[in-house]
């Protein structure tokens, strides 16, 4: 077999690797496949722009669903992608746009090290 060691600060380059080791300040702080690192250190989220923000807030609050809102964009953290289905059902058609976003290696790096990649 062949082993290639690549060092990079660009997570999009690291995403193509079979195995990733994250080193912070000279210490190994995480190790795994790209998917394992995303699964362990990121969460999926439901991101949507509602037609009626007040109605969306009322539905989410009454259902006990945690969310943040910034400039009309609502974000709901998900334990897993499938958790979005009942939430979308509760929102009905009250959205202009909606998508599930998965965690990225950049987010995993920040969550692991507490620092953004410079």
Secondary structure per residue as TSV (DSSP state, phi and psi in degrees):
chain	resnum	aa	ss	phi	psi
A	1	X	-	360.0	171.8
A	2	X	-	-123.9	133.6
A	3	X	-	-117.8	130.2
A	4	X	-	-119.2	127.1
A	5	X	-	-102.7	119.4
A	6	X	-	-119.9	128.1
A	7	X	-	-108.1	135.8
A	8	X	-	-157.7	155.3
A	9	X	S	-104.2	0.4
A	10	X	-	-99.1	108.1
A	11	X	H	-65.2	-27.5
A	12	X	H	-66.0	-29.8
A	13	X	H	-71.3	-42.3
A	14	X	H	-66.9	-27.3
A	15	X	T	-60.1	-24.7
A	16	X	T	-84.0	-3.1
A	17	X	S	-80.6	155.1
A	18	X	S	-75.0	-31.6
A	19	X	-	-145.2	138.3
A	20	X	E	-125.8	137.0
A	21	X	E	-119.0	124.9
A	22	X	E	-100.9	124.1
A	23	X	E	-113.3	129.2
A	24	X	E	-129.4	122.2
A	25	X	T	54.0	41.1
A	26	X	T	82.1	3.6
A	27	X	E	-121.3	141.4
A	28	X	E	-73.1	120.4
A	29	X	E	-111.9	-14.1
A	30	X	E	-160.8	152.2
A	31	X	E	-153.2	135.6
A	32	X	E	162.9	-178.4
A	33	X	-	-73.6	162.7
A	34	X	H	-53.9	-43.2
A	35	X	H	-66.1	-40.8
A	36	X	H	-61.6	-41.9
A	37	X	H	-65.7	-41.6
A	38	X	H	-64.0	-44.7
A	39	X	H	-62.1	-40.0
A	40	X	H	-79.7	-29.1
A	41	X	H	-122.6	6.5
A	42	X	-	-136.4	164.0
A	43	X	-	-129.6	149.0
A	44	X	E	-70.9	162.6
A	45	X	E	-149.2	147.0
A	46	X	E	-93.9	123.8
A	47	X	E	-121.2	127.1
A	48	X	E	-149.8	157.1
A	49	X	E	-112.8	112.7
A	50	X	-	-79.6	155.1
A	51	X	S	-69.5	-39.7
A	52	X	S	-127.6	100.6
A	53	X	H	-62.4	-40.8
A	54	X	H	-63.2	-42.0
A	55	X	H	-63.5	-43.4
A	56	X	H	-61.5	-44.1
A	57	X	H	-59.8	-43.8
A	58	X	H	-62.3	-44.9
A	59	X	H	-62.6	-49.8
A	60	X	H	-63.8	-43.2
A	61	X	H	-65.0	-45.2
A	62	X	H	-65.8	-26.9
A	63	X	T	-90.1	-2.3
A	64	X	T	70.5	28.6
A	65	X	-	-93.3	121.1
A	66	X	-	-70.7	136.9
A	67	X	-	-153.8	161.1
A	68	X	E	-122.9	156.4
A	69	X	E	-135.8	131.5
A	70	X	E	-141.2	114.8
A	71	X	T	54.4	41.5
A	72	X	T	83.1	0.1
A	73	X	E	-103.6	121.9
A	74	X	E	-96.8	138.9
A	75	X	E	-130.0	129.1
A	76	X	E	-122.3	118.5
A	77	X	E	-68.4	142.5
A	78	X	E	-122.3	137.9
A	79	X	S	-69.8	-36.0
A	80	X	S	-152.0	157.4
A	81	X	G	-54.9	-40.5
A	82	X	G	-61.5	-21.2
A	83	X	G	-65.0	-15.3
A	84	X	H	-71.5	-27.3
A	85	X	H	-59.5	-53.0
A	86	X	H	-65.9	-30.5
A	87	X	H	-66.4	-45.4
A	88	X	H	-60.5	-39.4
A	89	X	H	-60.4	-39.4
A	90	X	H	-70.5	-31.5
A	91	X	H	-75.0	-20.6
A	92	X	T	63.7	-131.2
A	93	X	T	-103.5	22.2
A	94	X	-	-84.4	58.6
A	95	X	-	-154.2	142.8
A	96	X	S	-82.7	-40.9
A	97	X	E	-146.8	152.0
A	98	X	E	-155.4	140.2
A	99	X	E	-158.2	154.2
A	100	X	E	-99.5	124.9
A	101	X	E	-107.0	133.8
A	102	X	-	-93.6	156.4
A	103	X	-	-64.4	152.1
A	104	X	-	-111.3	164.6
A	105	X	H	-64.4	-32.0
A	106	X	H	-60.6	-44.9
A	107	X	H	-64.4	-41.1
A	108	X	H	-59.8	-45.3
A	109	X	H	-58.7	-46.5
A	110	X	H	-62.9	-43.0
A	111	X	H	-67.1	-32.5
A	112	X	H	-75.2	-46.5
A	113	X	H	-97.4	-20.3
A	114	X	S	77.5	10.7
A	115	X	S	-133.7	143.7
A	116	X	-	-76.3	154.3
A	117	X	-	-77.5	129.0
A	118	X	-	-103.9	360.0
